[in-house]
Amino acid sequence: MVLEITAMKNEEPSIQKEKKSTKFFDGLGIRHLQILLHFLGMVNGYCLRVSMSEAIVAMTEKNQTSDHPFEIYDWKQSEKSMIITSFFWGYAIMQIPSGCIAAVWSAQKLLSVGALLCGILNFLIPTVAHYGDYIAVCICRVGMGLCQSCLLPCIHILLSKWAPPLERSRLGTFAYAGAQFGTVICFPISGELAANVGWPYIFYVFGALSIIWSIGFFIFGSDSPSKHSRISKKERRYIENSLKTINKEEKAADKEKSDNET
């Protein structure tokens, strides 16, 4: 046991040394690009999620001041509430299944496909509202929730593969901060779009951005360092070795605990 702990401690300086040699531009590595993509994915997901709260006001506002008037809907308060909450019906149903799929298949591909479909459905909301009224919008929002339910499970899995333990708190915080950032910027952007070009563009803009992000993440994202084609050998070795060291420490701690109990 003492030999195992000593060996793990001896590995730490080499990991720190490798960390310094994994920079590709101004102190950044491929892992930082992945975290940036995760951050933008969270921003995108929460913009799609909360934009309806702003859009539905413009969709039902009878006294519009916009120079670009669009169709106005006479929805009751209960119908508007149903539209806003319908997203979470699908979102809650697929949380656990999407996590299982991501673990078995590919978190990167699942998140890319989910964001793509979510963006397309968001883009179609003005059209389905015109032809199917609030029921069609609810169905569309349920579909968006089903597609976006993979967001957090996939981010969890990807961070576990890409964030070295010594950097995990910093990189993880940055990635998850996208949720708050997306919520904050969504409301003023949605308000400006509704006032200047019309409420449908709230759905067009955020839907298009989601489609663009999903394509970019499919191309530049990866499930793990070993599957990324552009990562340097030094950076990949640094990430993988640091994760192995933590696993060894956890196993050693478990073994010591079991020995003490016996």
C-alpha positions in Angstrom: 0.0 0.0 0.0 2.8 2.4 0.9 4.6 1.6 -2.3 1.5 2.3 -4.4 1.0 5.7 -2.8 4.7 6.6 -3.1 4.6 5.6 -6.8 1.5 7.8 -7.4 3.1 10.7 -5.7 6.2 10.3 -8.0 3.9 10.4 -11.0 2.6 13.9 -10.1 5.7 15.9 -11.1 5.8 14.2 -14.5 2.1 15.0 -15.0 2.8 18.7 -14.1 5.7 18.7 -16.6 3.6 17.2 -19.3 0.9 19.8 -18.6 3.3 22.6 -19.5 4.0 21.0 -22.9 0.4 20.6 -24.1 -0.2 24.2 -25.4 -0.9 24.8 -29.0 -1.6 28.6 -28.9 -1.1 31.1 -26.2 -1.5 28.6 -23.4 -4.4 26.7 -24.9 -4.7 23.1 -25.9 -7.3 20.9 -27.8 -9.0 20.2 -24.4 -9.7 23.9 -24.1 -11.3 24.0 -27.5 -13.5 21.1 -26.4 -14.5 23.0 -23.3 -15.3 26.1 -25.3 -17.5 24.0 -27.5 -19.2 22.6 -24.4 -19.7 26.1 -23.1 -21.3 27.3 -26.4 -23.5 24.2 -26.4 -24.8 25.1 -23.0 -25.4 28.7 -24.2 -27.2 27.4 -27.2 -29.3 24.9 -25.3 -30.5 27.4 -22.7 -31.3 30.1 -25.4 -33.5 27.6 -27.1 -35.1 26.7 -23.8 -36.0 30.2 -22.5 -36.5 32.1 -25.7 -40.2 31.1 -25.8 -40.8 33.0 -22.5 -39.9 36.3 -24.4 -41.4 35.3 -27.8 -44.8 34.3 -26.5 -45.3 37.9 -25.2 -44.8 39.3 -28.7 -46.8 36.5 -30.2 -49.9 37.4 -28.1 -49.3 41.2 -27.8 -52.3 42.9 -29.5 -50.8 46.5 -29.5 -47.6 45.9 -31.3 -45.2 48.7 -31.8 -43.0 46.9 -34.3 -42.7 48.2 -37.9 -42.9 44.5 -39.0 -46.2 43.2 -37.8 -46.7 39.5 -37.8 -49.6 37.2 -36.9 -50.9 37.6 -33.4 -52.5 34.8 -31.5 -55.4 35.1 -29.0 -54.2 32.4 -26.6 -55.6 32.1 -23.1 -53.3 32.2 -20.1 -53.6 28.5 -19.6 -52.7 27.8 -23.2 -49.6 30.1 -22.9 -48.6 28.3 -19.7 -48.9 25.0 -21.5 -46.7 26.1 -24.3 -43.9 27.3 -22.0 -44.0 24.1 -19.8 -44.4 21.6 -22.6 -40.6 21.7 -23.3 -40.0 20.1 -19.9 -42.4 17.2 -20.5 -40.1 15.8 -23.1 -37.0 17.0 -21.3 -37.9 15.1 -18.1 -38.8 11.8 -19.9 -35.5 11.3 -21.7 -33.0 12.5 -19.1 -32.0 9.0 -17.9 -32.3 7.2 -21.2 -30.2 9.8 -23.0 -27.5 9.4 -20.4 -27.5 5.6 -21.0 -27.4 6.1 -24.8 -24.5 8.5 -24.5 -22.5 6.1 -22.3 -23.0 3.2 -24.6 -22.8 4.9 -28.0 -21.2 8.4 -28.3 -21.9 11.5 -26.2 -20.5 13.7 -28.9 -22.6 12.3 -31.7 -25.7 12.2 -29.6 -25.4 15.8 -28.5 -24.7 16.9 -32.1 -27.8 15.1 -33.4 -29.9 16.3 -30.5 -28.9 20.0 -31.0 -29.5 19.7 -34.7 -33.0 18.4 -34.3 -33.8 20.8 -31.5 -32.6 23.7 -33.7 -34.8 22.5 -36.7 -37.9 22.2 -34.5 -37.3 25.7 -33.0 -36.9 27.1 -36.5 -40.3 25.6 -37.5 -42.3 27.0 -34.6 -43.6 30.1 -36.5 -44.9 27.8 -39.3 -46.5 25.2 -37.0 -48.1 28.0 -35.0 -49.7 29.4 -38.1 -51.1 26.0 -39.3 -51.7 24.2 -36.0 -52.2 26.8 -33.4 -51.0 26.3 -29.8 -51.4 22.5 -29.9 -48.9 22.2 -32.7 -46.5 24.5 -30.8 -46.8 22.4 -27.7 -46.0 19.3 -29.7 -43.0 21.0 -31.2 -41.7 22.1 -27.8 -42.1 18.6 -26.4 -40.0 17.4 -29.3 -37.4 20.0 -28.5 -37.3 18.8 -24.9 -36.8 15.2 -26.0 -33.9 16.3 -28.2 -32.3 18.5 -25.6 -32.6 16.1 -22.8 -29.2 14.7 -23.7 -27.4 18.1 -23.1 -26.4 17.7 -19.4 -25.7 13.9 -19.5 -23.5 14.3 -22.5 -21.6 17.2 -21.0 -21.0 15.2 -17.8 -19.6 12.3 -19.8 -17.4 14.5 -22.1 -16.0 16.5 -19.1 -15.0 13.2 -17.4 -12.9 12.3 -20.5 -11.5 15.7 -21.4 -10.9 17.6 -18.1 -7.8 16.5 -16.3 -8.3 16.3 -12.5 -5.9 19.2 -11.8 -8.0 21.4 -14.1 -11.5 19.9 -13.7 -13.0 22.5 -11.4 -11.9 25.4 -13.6 -12.9 23.8 -16.9 -16.1 22.3 -15.6 -17.2 25.6 -14.1 -16.5 27.4 -17.4 -18.5 24.8 -19.4 -21.5 24.8 -17.1 -21.5 28.6 -16.9 -22.9 28.6 -20.4 -26.3 27.8 -18.9 -26.4 31.1 -17.0 -24.8 33.0 -19.7 -27.3 31.8 -22.3 -30.2 32.6 -20.1 -28.9 36.1 -19.4 -28.2 37.0 -23.1 -31.3 35.4 -24.5 -33.8 37.9 -23.1 -32.3 41.1 -24.4 -31.5 39.6 -27.8 -35.1 38.2 -28.1 -36.5 41.6 -27.1 -34.4 43.4 -29.8 -35.4 40.8 -32.4 -39.1 41.0 -31.6 -39.0 44.9 -31.6 -36.9 45.4 -34.7 -37.6 42.5 -37.1 -40.5 40.6 -35.6 -41.0 37.7 -33.2 -40.5 34.9 -35.8 -36.9 35.8 -36.0 -36.4 34.8 -32.4 -37.0 31.3 -33.5 -35.1 31.7 -36.8 -32.0 33.1 -35.2 -31.6 30.7 -32.3 -32.7 27.8 -34.4 -30.1 28.6 -37.0 -27.4 29.1 -34.4 -28.2 25.7 -32.9 -27.9 24.0 -36.3 -24.5 25.8 -36.9 -23.2 24.7 -33.5 -24.3 21.1 -34.0 -22.4 20.9 -37.3 -19.3 22.5 -35.8 -19.4 20.2 -32.8 -19.9 17.1 -35.0 -16.7 18.2 -36.9 -14.5 19.5 -34.2 -15.8 17.7 -31.1 -14.7 14.3 -29.9 -15.7 11.8 -27.3 -12.2 11.5 -25.8 -8.6 12.5 -26.5 -7.8 9.1 -28.0 -10.5 9.6 -30.6 -9.5 13.2 -31.6 -7.5 13.3 -34.8 -5.8 16.7 -34.2 -4.6 16.4 -30.6 -0.9 16.2 -30.0 0.6 13.1 -28.4 1.9 15.1 -25.5 -1.5 16.5 -24.6 -3.3 13.2 -25.0 -0.7 11.5 -22.8 -1.1 14.2 -20.2 -4.9 13.9 -20.0 -4.9 10.1 -20.0 -2.1 9.7 -17.5 -3.7 12.2 -15.1 -7.0 10.3 -15.3 -5.2 7.0 -14.7 -3.4 8.5 -11.6 -6.7 9.5 -10.1 -8.2 6.1 -10.7 -5.2 4.5 -9.0 -5.6 6.8 -6.0 -9.3 5.9 -5.8 -8.6 2.2 -5.9 -5.9 2.5 -3.3 -8.2 4.5 -1.0 -10.9 1.9 -1.4 -8.5 -0.9 -0.7 -7.2 0.8 2.4 -10.7 1.4 3.6 -11.7 -2.3 3.1 -8.4 -3.4 4.9 -9.3 -1.1 7.9 -12.8 -2.5 8.1 -11.5 -6.1 8.1 
